[in-house]
Amino acid sequence: MGAGEFKARCLAILDAVERTGKSVVVTKRGKPVARVVPIEKPKKKGAPLAGSVLYEGDIVSPLTEPWEAR
């Protein structure tokens, strides 16, 4: 596809690449200069942060133990 056509229809071409999964080669004066390819969609494996949070209880209330500030 020529660069001028790509420029004129860019958003529609991007939608088509996403929908079909096929790449598009863009040419300038008949020579290939770029390729638009669909990205790989990430595989969902449950919750990515599952098990990464540690609950320590109430961290806002005043301490019941005496302490010294230095």
Buried (B, 14 or more C-beta within 10 A) or exposed (E): EEEEEBEEEEEEBBEBBEEEEEEBEBBEEEEEEEEBEBEEEEEEEEEEEEEEEEEEEEEEEEEEEEEEEE
